[in-house]
């Protein structure tokens, strides 16, 4: 008789979960910092208000200042291409 016995999967899966969570947090932080850097500055309010949240399913990076949508549509000469699109392009380029 041949037999293969595998033990320790639960601990291994927990370690994998922790590693994935760490990578998601790292990507969220990197995305937030990139968006912050691409945000035009007049008073600094929009740049300061980027926030990130992570959970088991992924992450959210958001900015809730009332005029962020206008900035993201290119209303500023400092960021005529907006913020979110260029941020995602840069993050994708870095992760290759």
VMD Tcl script that builds the backbone (N, CA, C; Angstrom):
set m [mol new atoms 288]
animate dup $m
set s [atomselect $m all]
$s set {name element resname resid chain x y z} {
  {N N UNK 1 A 0.842 -1.163 0.000}
  {CA C UNK 1 A 0.000 0.000 0.000}
  {C C UNK 1 A 0.900 1.242 0.000}
  {N N UNK 2 A 0.504 2.248 -0.796}
  {CA C UNK 2 A 1.194 3.542 -0.826}
  {C C UNK 2 A 0.288 4.571 -0.172}
  {N N UNK 3 A 0.917 5.461 0.533}
  {CA C UNK 3 A 0.111 6.447 1.246}
  {C C UNK 3 A 0.865 7.776 1.320}
  {N N UNK 4 A 0.133 8.844 1.105}
  {CA C UNK 4 A 0.689 10.186 1.254}
  {C C UNK 4 A -0.131 10.896 2.317}
  {N N UNK 5 A 0.547 11.421 3.296}
  {CA C UNK 5 A -0.137 12.122 4.363}
  {C C UNK 5 A 0.368 13.564 4.407}
  {N N UNK 6 A -0.558 14.501 4.381}
  {CA C UNK 6 A -0.214 15.923 4.407}
  {C C UNK 6 A -0.772 16.518 5.693}
  {N N UNK 7 A 0.101 17.162 6.462}
  {CA C UNK 7 A -0.322 17.778 7.718}
  {C C UNK 7 A 0.104 19.238 7.715}
  {N N UNK 8 A -0.532 20.015 8.526}
  {CA C UNK 8 A -0.149 21.405 8.694}
  {C C UNK 8 A -0.761 22.357 7.686}
  {N N UNK 9 A -1.784 21.915 6.974}
  {CA C UNK 9 A -2.388 22.791 5.971}
  {C C UNK 9 A -3.066 24.014 6.589}
  {N N UNK 10 A -3.671 23.834 7.730}
  {CA C UNK 10 A -4.366 24.957 8.362}
  {C C UNK 10 A -3.387 26.077 8.678}
  {N N UNK 11 A -2.259 25.751 9.261}
  {CA C UNK 11 A -1.244 26.764 9.589}
  {C C UNK 11 A -0.679 27.390 8.311}
  {N N UNK 12 A -0.467 26.592 7.302}
  {CA C UNK 12 A 0.050 27.102 6.035}
  {C C UNK 12 A -0.944 28.053 5.392}
  {N N UNK 13 A -2.211 27.697 5.403}
  {CA C UNK 13 A -3.239 28.572 4.832}
  {C C UNK 13 A -3.348 29.881 5.610}
  {N N UNK 14 A -3.202 29.833 6.926}
  {CA C UNK 14 A -3.205 31.061 7.718}
  {C C UNK 14 A -2.030 31.966 7.345}
  {N N UNK 15 A -0.860 31.362 7.148}
  {CA C UNK 15 A 0.309 32.152 6.739}
  {C C UNK 15 A 0.091 32.774 5.363}
  {N N UNK 16 A -0.489 32.010 4.455}
  {CA C UNK 16 A -0.781 32.536 3.117}
  {C C UNK 16 A -1.764 33.690 3.214}
  {N N UNK 17 A -2.807 33.537 4.022}
  {CA C UNK 17 A -3.779 34.618 4.233}
  {C C UNK 17 A -3.097 35.883 4.741}
  {N N UNK 18 A -2.205 35.731 5.718}
  {CA C UNK 18 A -1.492 36.894 6.257}
  {C C UNK 18 A -0.639 37.558 5.185}
  {N N UNK 19 A 0.039 36.752 4.371}
  {CA C UNK 19 A 0.875 37.304 3.299}
  {C C UNK 19 A 0.028 38.058 2.270}
  {N N UNK 20 A -1.113 37.497 1.928}
  {CA C UNK 20 A -2.010 38.167 0.970}
  {C C UNK 20 A -2.516 39.478 1.572}
  {N N UNK 21 A -2.921 39.462 2.840}
  {CA C UNK 21 A -3.379 40.684 3.498}
  {C C UNK 21 A -2.295 41.749 3.512}
  {N N UNK 22 A -1.067 41.348 3.776}
  {CA C UNK 22 A 0.041 42.298 3.781}
  {C C UNK 22 A 0.254 42.911 2.392}
  {N N UNK 23 A 0.156 42.093 1.359}
  {CA C UNK 23 A 0.327 42.594 -0.002}
  {C C UNK 23 A -0.808 43.535 -0.398}
  {N N UNK 24 A -2.035 43.206 0.019}
  {CA C UNK 24 A -3.177 44.078 -0.275}
  {C C UNK 24 A -2.990 45.422 0.434}
  {N N UNK 25 A -2.566 45.389 1.695}
  {CA C UNK 25 A -2.319 46.630 2.431}
  {C C UNK 25 A -1.213 47.449 1.777}
  {N N UNK 26 A -0.173 46.778 1.323}
  {CA C UNK 26 A 0.941 47.462 0.649}
  {C C UNK 26 A 0.459 48.115 -0.651}
  {N N UNK 27 A -0.339 47.408 -1.425}
  {CA C UNK 27 A -0.861 47.950 -2.680}
  {C C UNK 27 A -1.814 49.113 -2.422}
  {N N UNK 28 A -2.628 49.010 -1.378}
  {CA C UNK 28 A -3.534 50.106 -1.026}
  {C C UNK 28 A -2.747 51.352 -0.640}
  {N N UNK 29 A -1.727 51.171 0.168}
  {CA C UNK 29 A -0.883 52.290 0.587}
  {C C UNK 29 A -0.181 52.924 -0.614}
  {N N UNK 30 A 0.350 52.094 -1.483}
  {CA C UNK 30 A 1.035 52.582 -2.690}
  {C C UNK 30 A 0.065 53.345 -3.603}
  {N N UNK 31 A -1.147 52.836 -3.734}
  {CA C UNK 31 A -2.163 53.497 -4.556}
  {C C UNK 31 A -2.527 54.846 -3.951}
  {N N UNK 32 A -2.727 54.877 -2.633}
  {CA C UNK 32 A -3.063 56.136 -1.960}
  {C C UNK 32 A -1.937 57.156 -2.133}
  {N N UNK 33 A -0.707 56.740 -1.937}
  {CA C UNK 33 A 0.423 57.668 -2.048}
  {C C UNK 33 A 0.594 58.169 -3.483}
  {N N UNK 34 A 0.343 57.310 -4.456}
  {CA C UNK 34 A 0.446 57.728 -5.854}
  {C C UNK 34 A -0.656 58.727 -6.189}
  {N N UNK 35 A -1.882 58.443 -5.753}
  {CA C UNK 35 A -2.987 59.381 -5.982}
  {C C UNK 35 A -2.704 60.715 -5.297}
  {N N UNK 36 A -2.177 60.648 -4.099}
  {CA C UNK 36 A -1.842 61.867 -3.368}
  {C C UNK 36 A -0.813 62.689 -4.152}
  {N N UNK 37 A 0.203 62.034 -4.664}
  {CA C UNK 37 A 1.255 62.733 -5.411}
  {C C UNK 37 A 0.719 63.342 -6.709}
  {N N UNK 38 A -0.297 62.730 -7.294}
  {CA C UNK 38 A -0.854 63.215 -8.558}
  {C C UNK 38 A -1.964 64.252 -8.361}
  {N N UNK 39 A -2.340 64.504 -7.113}
  {CA C UNK 39 A -3.400 65.461 -6.825}
  {C C UNK 39 A -2.841 66.880 -6.864}
  {N N UNK 40 A -3.478 67.759 -7.644}
  {CA C UNK 40 A -3.013 69.144 -7.699}
  {C C UNK 40 A -3.089 69.813 -6.327}
  {N N UNK 41 A -2.204 70.783 -6.128}
  {CA C UNK 41 A -2.152 71.464 -4.834}
  {C C UNK 41 A -2.460 72.945 -5.002}
  {N N UNK 42 A -3.443 73.373 -4.276}
  {CA C UNK 42 A -3.704 74.812 -4.135}
  {C C UNK 42 A -3.593 75.144 -2.651}
  {N N UNK 43 A -4.449 74.490 -1.869}
  {CA C UNK 43 A -4.365 74.650 -0.409}
  {C C UNK 43 A -3.778 73.405 0.248}
  {N N UNK 44 A -3.754 72.298 -0.482}
  {CA C UNK 44 A -3.277 71.034 0.074}
  {C C UNK 44 A -4.401 70.179 0.644}
  {N N UNK 45 A -5.613 70.717 0.700}
  {CA C UNK 45 A -6.737 69.995 1.287}
  {C C UNK 45 A -7.044 68.703 0.534}
  {N N UNK 46 A -7.144 68.767 -0.778}
  {CA C UNK 46 A -7.463 67.562 -1.564}
  {C C UNK 46 A -6.359 66.523 -1.420}
  {N N UNK 47 A -5.121 66.973 -1.432}
  {CA C UNK 47 A -3.996 66.047 -1.308}
  {C C UNK 47 A -4.001 65.354 0.055}
  {N N UNK 48 A -4.340 66.071 1.101}
  {CA C UNK 48 A -4.347 65.499 2.461}
  {C C UNK 48 A -5.486 64.523 2.695}
  {N N UNK 49 A -6.536 64.581 1.902}
  {CA C UNK 49 A -7.743 63.822 2.217}
  {C C UNK 49 A -7.868 62.472 1.526}
  {N N UNK 50 A -6.820 61.933 0.975}
  {CA C UNK 50 A -6.867 60.573 0.442}
  {C C UNK 50 A -6.844 59.598 1.610}
  {N N UNK 51 A -7.733 58.606 1.580}
  {CA C UNK 51 A -7.835 57.583 2.635}
  {C C UNK 51 A -7.911 56.202 1.993}
  {N N UNK 52 A -7.425 55.214 2.720}
  {CA C UNK 52 A -7.540 53.841 2.227}
  {C C UNK 52 A -8.179 52.965 3.290}
  {N N UNK 53 A -8.911 51.969 2.816}
  {CA C UNK 53 A -9.514 50.956 3.686}
  {C C UNK 53 A -9.243 49.602 3.051}
  {N N UNK 54 A -8.859 48.647 3.865}
  {CA C UNK 54 A -8.651 47.289 3.362}
  {C C UNK 54 A -9.567 46.333 4.110}
  {N N UNK 55 A -9.915 45.256 3.446}
  {CA C UNK 55 A -10.657 44.176 4.081}
  {C C UNK 55 A -10.294 42.881 3.372}
  {N N UNK 56 A -10.971 41.822 3.713}
  {CA C UNK 56 A -10.655 40.499 3.146}
  {C C UNK 56 A -10.842 40.435 1.633}
  {N N UNK 57 A -11.687 41.308 1.093}
  {CA C UNK 57 A -11.999 41.247 -0.338}
  {C C UNK 57 A -11.145 42.168 -1.183}
  {N N UNK 58 A -10.454 43.123 -0.555}
  {CA C UNK 58 A -9.654 44.054 -1.332}
  {C C UNK 58 A -9.455 45.357 -0.594}
  {N N UNK 59 A -9.426 46.447 -1.352}
  {CA C UNK 59 A -9.218 47.742 -0.719}
  {C C UNK 59 A -9.924 48.839 -1.482}
  {N N UNK 60 A -10.112 49.961 -0.800}
  {CA C UNK 60 A -10.710 51.156 -1.371}
  {C C UNK 60 A -9.800 52.327 -1.051}
  {N N UNK 61 A -9.537 53.140 -2.055}
  {CA C UNK 61 A -8.822 54.392 -1.859}
  {C C UNK 61 A -9.787 55.473 -2.312}
  {N N UNK 62 A -10.057 56.436 -1.438}
  {CA C UNK 62 A -11.044 57.456 -1.781}
  {C C UNK 62 A -10.653 58.814 -1.236}
  {N N UNK 63 A -11.290 59.808 -1.805}
  {CA C UNK 63 A -11.120 61.186 -1.370}
  {C C UNK 63 A -12.505 61.809 -1.411}
  {N N UNK 64 A -12.946 62.369 -0.316}
  {CA C UNK 64 A -14.312 62.878 -0.230}
  {C C UNK 64 A -14.418 64.403 -0.234}
  {N N UNK 65 A -13.373 65.093 -0.640}
  {CA C UNK 65 A -13.542 66.548 -0.726}
  {C C UNK 65 A -14.548 66.833 -1.830}
  {N N UNK 66 A -15.387 67.841 -1.672}
  {CA C UNK 66 A -16.492 68.071 -2.610}
  {C C UNK 66 A -16.063 68.299 -4.062}
  {N N UNK 67 A -14.878 68.787 -4.278}
  {CA C UNK 67 A -14.439 69.139 -5.628}
  {C C UNK 67 A -13.488 68.125 -6.253}
  {N N UNK 68 A -13.338 66.955 -5.633}
  {CA C UNK 68 A -12.377 65.971 -6.150}
  {C C UNK 68 A -12.773 65.473 -7.539}
  {N N UNK 69 A -14.066 65.349 -7.802}
  {CA C UNK 69 A -14.495 64.880 -9.130}
  {C C UNK 69 A -14.077 65.855 -10.222}
  {N N UNK 70 A -14.198 67.149 -9.955}
  {CA C UNK 70 A -13.754 68.143 -10.947}
  {C C UNK 70 A -12.262 68.042 -11.185}
  {N N UNK 71 A -11.497 67.881 -10.098}
  {CA C UNK 71 A -10.050 67.711 -10.259}
  {C C UNK 71 A -9.741 66.451 -11.065}
  {N N UNK 72 A -10.486 65.382 -10.775}
  {CA C UNK 72 A -10.248 64.122 -11.490}
  {C C UNK 72 A -10.655 64.213 -12.954}
  {N N UNK 73 A -11.514 65.156 -13.282}
  {CA C UNK 73 A -11.906 65.355 -14.686}
  {C C UNK 73 A -10.945 66.282 -15.418}
  {N N UNK 74 A -9.886 66.714 -14.728}
  {CA C UNK 74 A -8.865 67.510 -15.382}
  {C C UNK 74 A -9.054 69.005 -15.306}
  {N N UNK 75 A -9.782 69.494 -14.319}
  {CA C UNK 75 A -10.044 70.929 -14.219}
  {C C UNK 75 A -8.808 71.737 -13.818}
  {N N UNK 76 A -7.774 71.077 -13.317}
  {CA C UNK 76 A -6.567 71.778 -12.893}
  {C C UNK 76 A -5.470 71.653 -13.948}
  {N N UNK 77 A -4.770 72.743 -14.174}
  {CA C UNK 77 A -3.632 72.704 -15.104}
  {C C UNK 77 A -2.501 71.838 -14.554}
  {N N UNK 78 A -2.484 71.645 -13.247}
  {CA C UNK 78 A -1.465 70.793 -12.629}
  {C C UNK 78 A -1.698 69.311 -12.927}
  {N N UNK 79 A -2.934 68.934 -13.186}
  {CA C UNK 79 A -3.273 67.532 -13.468}
  {C C UNK 79 A -4.335 67.489 -14.560}
  {N N UNK 80 A -3.986 67.894 -15.789}
  {CA C UNK 80 A -4.987 67.945 -16.857}
  {C C UNK 80 A -5.537 66.576 -17.258}
  {N N UNK 81 A -4.818 65.513 -16.917}
  {CA C UNK 81 A -5.302 64.156 -17.223}
  {C C UNK 81 A -6.069 63.549 -16.054}
  {N N UNK 82 A -6.250 64.322 -14.997}
  {CA C UNK 82 A -6.972 63.831 -13.840}
  {C C UNK 82 A -6.054 63.140 -12.851}
  {N N UNK 83 A -6.645 62.329 -11.990}
  {CA C UNK 83 A -5.894 61.694 -10.902}
  {C C UNK 83 A -6.013 60.178 -10.938}
  {N N UNK 84 A -7.233 59.675 -10.968}
  {CA C UNK 84 A -7.461 58.235 -10.830}
  {C C UNK 84 A -6.874 57.453 -12.013}
  {N N UNK 85 A -7.168 57.880 -13.228}
  {CA C UNK 85 A -6.647 57.170 -14.402}
  {C C UNK 85 A -5.132 57.088 -14.407}
  {N N UNK 86 A -4.428 58.215 -14.268}
  {CA C UNK 86 A -2.973 58.167 -14.226}
  {C C UNK 86 A -2.426 57.362 -13.038}
  {N N UNK 87 A -3.140 57.395 -11.917}
  {CA C UNK 87 A -2.713 56.603 -10.762}
  {C C UNK 87 A -2.776 55.120 -11.082}
  {N N UNK 88 A -3.896 54.675 -11.645}
  {CA C UNK 88 A -4.035 53.253 -11.981}
  {C C UNK 88 A -3.023 52.825 -13.031}
  {N N UNK 89 A -2.775 53.682 -14.014}
  {CA C UNK 89 A -1.783 53.371 -15.041}
  {C C UNK 89 A -0.405 53.162 -14.401}
  {N N UNK 90 A -0.038 54.045 -13.495}
  {CA C UNK 90 A 1.268 53.926 -12.850}
  {C C UNK 90 A 1.355 52.688 -11.970}
  {N N UNK 91 A 0.313 52.408 -11.213}
  {CA C UNK 91 A 0.316 51.220 -10.341}
  {C C UNK 91 A 0.422 49.948 -11.182}
  {N N UNK 92 A -0.307 49.879 -12.277}
  {CA C UNK 92 A -0.226 48.704 -13.165}
  {C C UNK 92 A 1.167 48.559 -13.739}
  {N N UNK 93 A 1.767 49.661 -14.147}
  {CA C UNK 93 A 3.112 49.632 -14.725}
  {C C UNK 93 A 4.117 49.120 -13.692}
  {N N UNK 94 A 4.008 49.589 -12.466}
  {CA C UNK 94 A 4.938 49.171 -11.404}
  {C C UNK 94 A 4.795 47.694 -11.052}
  {N N UNK 95 A 3.594 47.152 -11.167}
  {CA C UNK 95 A 3.360 45.771 -10.714}
  {C C UNK 95 A 3.689 44.716 -11.755}
  {N N UNK 96 A 4.193 45.122 -12.879}
  {CA C UNK 96 A 4.543 44.130 -13.915}
  {C C UNK 96 A 5.846 43.447 -13.604}
}
mol reanalyze $m
mol bondsrecalc $m
mol representation Tube
mol addrep $m
